[in-house]
Amino acid sequence: MSGTDATPDPRAAEPTYAGPTQAGPSPAGPAHAGSSSAGSSSAGSSSAVLAGTGPSYAARASARLAGGALRVFLVVAALFWLLPTLGLLLSSFLSPTDLNDGGWWQVLTAPSRLTADNYERLLANDTITGSLLSTFAIAVPATLLVVTLGAFAGYAFAWLEFPGRDWLFLVVVGLLVVPVQVALIPVSELFGSIGLFETTAGVVLFHTAFGLPFAVFLLRNFFAEIPRELLEAARLDGAGELRLFARVVLPLGGPAIASLGIFQFLWVWNDMLVALVFADSAHPPVTVALQQQVRQFGNNIDVLAPGAFLSMAVPLVVFFAFQRQFVSGVMAGAIK
């Protein structure tokens, strides 16, 4: 072997360097990636901390003050709204002498003046007690008829197919805008010719006729929101229309029916115009009886105050007794 052959090649001893390819990572890639990930994690943690803190103390305090102010406003508004009712209630427990000496607010300083003598005289008044019975005899049948007929008609307009259904429903909706005053004279002539003028049946029929358009409109819209699949499933099980109406539609429409019953009862109970025209003058409803007390005795506050409060207490009892159904019906109609 010669000396030249033993000498190593300088090019072979030089270290080889493979440059970064286009697809490969750069030398500084891992370091930069670590720093960027660390930066993003720190930013995420800082945002999480900021998000966890929520609104500032000033924002929470202002929200609480706004909520408290709203509650105070609602309480004050409710007190002003109930002030006449409270005054009527306290006036009904004051003697005529005390009422002439001052207003009902004297009870706040002298509660010993309260007495139940006015209610005793009221219950001894045959005109007032008879008028309460007459009002029940008018309001209950008128409410039941409107609810029953309105439910049947609402189901028919919602789910039964018959010629002219849509046009007939438009006629029913149009009847909603007809005022009661327009029908007083022609209905009086009609009732006079058939012997229903100044009878309880005539007043009931009048209230039923004018309450049906709203009942049909309300219940038809409510029944139309019942899923068709539910009714079809009941029909496949062999249920007829009457059974379908009684077993499926009525339970689902209970809130709307209860709301309609409350509205109708309150309208009939508080009515004075129709009762003044069509009711029996010998046995008038309570609104007409109280009006006659004013006309006959003038400022007979010791009879009018307990009578007015008693006539107002019955609708309040009915409303609070069915308050849950009423709210459910209103909310269901709002959601649908």
Helices and strands as residue ranges (DSSP letters): H 3-6, H 10-13, H 29-53, H 57-92, H 96-101, G 104-108, G 111-113, H 117-124, H 126-159, H 165-174, G 175-177, G 180-183, H 184-194, H 200-223, H 228-236, H 241-244, I 245-249, H 250-252, H 254-269, H 273-278, H 286-297, H 301-321, H 323-335
